[in-house]
């Protein structure tokens, strides 16, 4: 037996895109809900027509509070970045899917899409897209008027992703259907007119740069002439491991300097977000240059923490490379804002800072683990090799004292 509410996916060619049983379900319903364009496909519908103008919550309340047999029209597959999942959960609606726009786009390309990455920019910010798609062979992007093919091309070229070509598919399934290949430079130039109703598929045509965890120090743009103001590779790797990052973690990097930790974190947390702050303008400029080079898109601001942290969302992990002399207040703010189960990792090079950090964390009820790292790097001497010691660094890891999982750790 059919449920009282049905969500039916429909293409740009209207009723002609529907299976006979979908059409029959619409015809015997008492109410038809959808956008103005979708409702216009059914001029002879005899029941009540309702245009969706408000949010989904109000629509769900209306559907749940009525006993009318209702059909809701949705573009493509309602369960693919559509309203189907929400309404099915809230109202117990059944779903009749149509082919998604991504399926149609790949069909026109003549390529499989089971190995494609799919992201929606519809009503979303493009920020953070760089690290999500970098190196992927096929990427499908659902767009909107703001995140247009031109805007996407400009964004990719900003991060040096010139190895991609763009397939722009407009009005898929309709009378105005048009599919075209473009070079990114051609789209970014602004001379190409595209309908707002489109899907963009990116196809990698050449190799992408490869960086693994532990990028060489020399690869980062650094302050001149006094290079070396960077979290060294050996310490950086261990500090990032101590942060316990997940793909969707929200990370703060305080005193980011060249951005080395923020960049490594952004590449690991592709579905999360990284927020960095730096008090030195020249170092921040290097950080922004490194962001573009290593294809990471995160928020980096000029400021002296803890001032400025109020604009960031609560973090899952915090890395502190420099405190700027405000350690007590900085650690208090970080401990207050840290999400349950999160970690704060601080690098200290003096025993005074180590002691101050430990006492501040303990005062906040945090458990503190300390490691001292003293690495050495090989240096040539005549026809032989010697090891040159690097400055020792204390890695301080602070965690909520009541976390059962941490209590079980040795």
C-alpha positions in Angstrom: 0.0 0.0 0.0 1.3 3.5 -0.9 2.2 5.9 1.8 0.2 9.1 2.2 3.2 11.2 1.1 5.4 10.5 -1.9 8.4 12.3 -3.2 8.9 12.0 -6.9 12.1 12.9 -8.8 11.6 14.7 -12.1 13.9 15.8 -14.9 14.1 19.0 -16.9 11.9 17.5 -19.5 9.0 17.4 -17.1 6.3 14.7 -17.1 7.9 13.1 -20.2 10.7 12.0 -17.9 8.4 10.0 -15.6 7.6 6.3 -15.6 3.8 5.6 -16.0 3.4 4.5 -12.4 4.9 7.8 -11.3 2.4 9.7 -13.4 -0.4 7.6 -12.1 0.7 8.4 -8.5 0.6 12.1 -9.2 -2.8 12.0 -10.9 -4.6 10.3 -8.0 -3.0 12.5 -5.4 -5.0 15.3 -3.7 -2.1 17.8 -3.5 1.0 18.5 -5.6 3.9 20.3 -4.0 7.0 21.6 -5.7 8.8 24.6 -7.2 7.0 26.8 -9.7 8.9 25.4 -12.6 8.1 21.8 -11.6 4.4 22.5 -11.0 4.2 24.1 -14.4 4.9 20.7 -16.0 1.3 19.6 -14.8 -1.1 22.3 -16.1 -4.1 19.9 -16.0 -3.6 18.7 -12.5 -7.0 18.9 -10.7 -5.9 18.8 -7.1 -4.4 21.5 -4.9 -1.0 22.9 -5.9 1.4 24.3 -3.3 4.6 26.2 -4.3 7.6 25.5 -2.0 8.7 29.0 -0.8 9.7 28.5 2.8 12.2 26.2 4.5 12.1 22.4 4.7 11.1 22.5 8.4 7.9 24.4 7.6 7.1 22.1 4.6 7.6 19.0 6.8 5.2 20.5 9.5 2.6 21.2 6.8 2.8 17.7 5.4 2.8 16.0 8.9 -0.2 18.0 10.0 -2.4 17.1 7.0 -4.2 13.9 6.0 -4.2 14.8 2.2 -2.7 12.3 -0.2 0.4 14.4 -1.3 3.1 14.2 -3.9 6.2 16.4 -3.6 8.2 17.0 -6.8 12.0 17.2 -6.5 14.7 17.6 -9.1 16.5 14.4 -10.2 17.1 11.9 -7.4 15.5 13.4 -4.2 17.9 11.4 -2.1 21.0 12.9 -3.8 21.7 16.3 -2.2 17.9 16.7 -2.3 14.9 17.0 0.0 14.1 13.3 0.0 16.2 12.2 2.9 14.9 14.9 5.2 11.2 14.5 4.3 11.3 10.7 4.4 12.7 10.9 7.9 10.3 13.6 9.1 7.1 12.6 7.4 7.6 8.9 6.6 7.4 9.6 2.8 8.2 7.1 0.2 10.6 8.1 -2.6 10.4 7.6 -6.4 13.8 8.6 -7.8 14.7 9.9 -11.2 18.1 9.9 -12.7 20.4 12.4 -11.0 22.1 15.3 -12.8 25.5 13.7 -12.2 24.4 10.4 -13.8 23.2 12.3 -16.9 26.4 14.4 -17.1 28.7 11.3 -17.0 26.4 9.6 -19.6 26.9 12.5 -21.9 30.7 12.3 -21.3 30.5 8.6 -22.0 32.5 7.8 -18.8 31.8 5.7 -15.8 31.3 7.5 -12.5 31.6 5.0 -9.8 35.1 6.3 -9.1 34.1 10.0 -9.1 34.1 12.3 -6.1 30.9 14.3 -5.8 30.6 17.6 -3.9 27.8 20.1 -3.7 28.5 23.8 -3.9 24.8 24.6 -4.1 24.1 27.1 -1.4 27.5 26.3 0.1 30.8 28.1 0.3 33.6 27.0 -2.0 36.1 27.4 0.8 38.0 24.2 1.5 37.3 22.7 -1.9 41.0 22.7 -2.9 42.2 20.0 -0.4 39.1 17.9 -1.0 39.6 17.5 -4.7 43.3 17.8 -5.1 44.6 14.8 -7.0 41.2 13.2 -7.7 40.7 11.9 -11.2 37.0 12.8 -11.6 35.1 15.3 -9.6 31.4 16.3 -10.1 30.3 19.6 -8.7 26.7 20.7 -8.1 26.7 24.4 -8.7 24.6 27.5 -8.1 24.6 31.1 -9.4 27.4 32.2 -7.1 29.5 29.1 -7.5 29.4 29.2 -11.3 31.7 27.4 -13.8 33.7 30.6 -14.1 34.0 31.0 -10.4 35.1 27.4 -10.0 37.7 27.8 -12.8 39.1 30.9 -11.2 39.3 29.1 -7.8 41.2 26.1 -9.2 43.7 28.2 -11.1 44.3 30.2 -7.9 45.6 27.0 -6.4 47.5 26.0 -9.6 45.2 23.1 -10.5 45.7 23.6 -14.3 45.8 19.9 -14.9 42.0 19.8 -14.9 39.5 20.3 -17.8 35.9 21.1 -17.2 32.8 19.5 -18.6 29.8 21.9 -18.2 26.4 20.2 -18.6 23.4 22.6 -18.7 19.6 21.9 -18.6 20.2 18.1 -18.6 17.3 16.2 -20.1 15.5 19.4 -21.2 14.9 21.2 -24.5 17.8 23.6 -23.7 20.3 20.8 -22.9 23.9 21.7 -23.8 27.2 20.0 -22.9 30.6 21.4 -23.6 34.3 20.9 -22.7 36.4 23.8 -21.6 40.0 24.6 -20.5 40.0 26.2 -17.1 41.7 29.3 -18.5 38.9 29.7 -21.1 36.2 29.6 -18.4 38.1 31.9 -16.0 38.4 34.5 -18.7 34.7 35.3 -18.4 33.7 35.1 -22.1 31.6 31.9 -21.7 27.9 32.2 -21.0 26.5 29.3 -19.0 23.0 28.7 -17.7 22.6 28.8 -13.9 21.2 25.3 -14.1 24.3 23.3 -14.7 26.7 20.6 -13.4 30.4 20.8 -13.7 32.6 17.7 -14.0 36.3 18.1 -13.6 38.6 15.6 -15.4 42.3 15.4 -14.6 44.3 15.3 -17.8 47.8 15.4 -16.3 49.7 14.5 -13.1 49.0 16.4 -9.8 51.8 17.2 -7.4 52.2 14.7 -4.6 52.9 15.5 -1.0 52.9 13.0 1.8 52.8 13.7 5.5 56.0 15.4 6.6 56.7 18.0 3.8 60.3 19.0 3.7 61.1 22.2 5.5 62.8 23.7 2.5 59.6 23.4 0.4 57.9 26.1 2.4 58.2 29.8 1.8 59.8 31.2 4.9 60.8 34.6 6.3 64.1 36.0 5.0 66.9 36.4 5.9 66.2 34.6 9.2 64.9 31.3 7.9 64.1 28.6 10.3 61.0 30.0 11.9 59.1 26.8 11.1 57.9 23.8 13.0 60.6 21.4 11.9 59.6 18.3 10.0 60.5 15.8 12.7 58.6 17.7 15.4 55.7 18.6 13.1 55.0 14.9 12.3 54.9 13.9 16.0 52.9 17.0 16.9 50.3 16.2 14.3 50.1 12.6 15.5 49.5 13.9 19.0 46.6 16.0 17.8 44.6 12.8 16.9 43.1 14.3 13.8 40.2 12.9 11.9 39.0 13.6 8.4 36.3 16.0 9.7 38.2 17.6 12.5 38.1 21.4 13.1 41.6 22.5 13.9 43.2 25.7 15.3 46.8 26.6 14.5 47.9 29.4 16.9 51.1 31.1 15.8 51.0 29.5 12.4 54.0 31.3 11.0 54.7 29.6 7.6 51.5 27.6 8.0 53.4 24.2 7.9 51.2 22.6 10.6 48.0 24.1 9.3 48.8 22.9 5.8 49.5 19.3 6.9 46.4 19.4 9.0 44.2 20.6 6.1 45.4 17.8 3.9 44.5 15.3 6.6 41.2 16.9 7.5 39.8 17.3 4.0 36.2 17.2 5.3 36.9 19.4 8.2 38.3 22.9 8.5 41.5 24.6 9.7 41.7 28.1 11.3 45.1 29.7 11.7 46.2 33.0 13.4 49.6 34.7 13.1 50.7 38.0 14.7 53.5 38.8 12.2 52.3 40.1 8.9 55.3 38.9 6.9 54.9 35.4 8.2 51.2 35.5 7.4 52.0 36.4 3.8 54.3 33.4 3.6 51.5 31.2 5.0 49.1 32.4 2.3 51.7 31.7 -0.3 52.3 28.2 1.0 48.5 27.6 1.1 48.3 28.2 -2.6 51.4 26.1 -3.3 50.2 23.1 -1.3 46.6 23.4 -2.5 45.0 23.9 0.9 42.2 26.4 1.5 41.8 27.4 5.2 41.1 30.5 7.2 44.3 32.4 8.1 44.0 35.7 9.9 46.3 38.4 11.3 46.1 38.7 15.1 47.7 38.0 18.4 45.9 35.2 20.2 43.8 34.9 22.3 42.4 38.0 20.5 40.8 36.8 17.3 39.9 33.3 18.4 36.3 34.3 19.1 35.7 34.3 15.3 36.6 30.6 15.0 34.2 27.7 15.6 35.0 25.4 18.6 37.9 23.1 17.8 38.5 19.4 18.0 42.2 20.0 18.1 44.5 23.0 18.8 48.1 23.3 18.0 50.1 26.1 19.7 53.4 26.9 18.1 53.8 30.2 19.8 52.0 32.0 22.7 53.3 35.5 22.2 53.7 36.0 26.0 50.0 35.4 26.7 50.1 31.8 27.7 47.9 31.7 30.8 44.9 33.4 29.1 45.5 31.7 25.8 45.4 28.2 27.3 42.4 29.1 29.4 40.5 30.1 26.2 41.6 27.0 24.4 40.6 24.7 27.2 37.2 26.4 27.5 36.5 26.2 23.8 37.9 22.7 23.1 35.2 20.1 22.2 34.8 17.1 24.4 37.4 14.5 23.5 39.6 17.0 21.9 43.3 17.6 22.3 45.6 20.6 22.6 49.3 20.2 21.6 51.8 22.8 22.5 55.5 23.0 21.5 57.9 24.6 24.0 61.6 25.1 23.7 62.3 26.4 27.2 61.8 24.7 30.6 60.1 27.9 31.8 57.4 27.7 29.1 57.1 24.0 29.6 56.4 24.4 33.3 54.0 27.3 32.8 52.0 25.3 30.2 51.9 22.2 32.4 50.6 24.2 35.4 48.0 26.0 33.3 46.6 22.8 31.8 46.5 21.1 35.2 44.6 24.1 36.6 42.0 23.6 34.0 41.6 19.9 35.0 43.4 18.6 31.9 45.7 15.5 31.8 49.1 16.4 30.5 51.6 14.2 28.6 55.0 15.5 27.8 57.6 14.2 25.3 61.0 15.7 24.6 62.2 15.4 21.0 65.8 15.9 20.1 66.5 14.9 16.5 69.7 15.1 14.5 70.2 15.5 10.8 73.0 14.2 8.6 75.6 16.7 7.4 78.6 16.0 5.0 82.1 16.4 6.4 84.8 15.9 3.8 84.0 12.5 2.2 82.1 11.4 5.3 78.9 12.1 7.1 78.2 13.5 10.6 75.0 14.2 12.5 74.2 17.7 13.6 71.8 17.9 16.6 68.7 20.1 16.4 67.4 22.0 19.3 65.3 19.9 21.7 61.6 20.6 21.7 59.0 19.6 24.3 55.7 18.4 22.9 52.9 18.9 25.5 49.7 17.1 24.9 46.7 18.2 27.0 43.4 16.3 27.2 40.3 16.4 29.3 41.2 14.5 32.6 37.9 12.6 32.7 38.2 10.9 29.3 37.9 7.1 29.9 39.6 6.3 26.7 42.7 8.3 27.7 42.7 6.8 31.2 43.1 3.4 29.6 46.1 4.4 27.6 49.5 3.4 29.0 
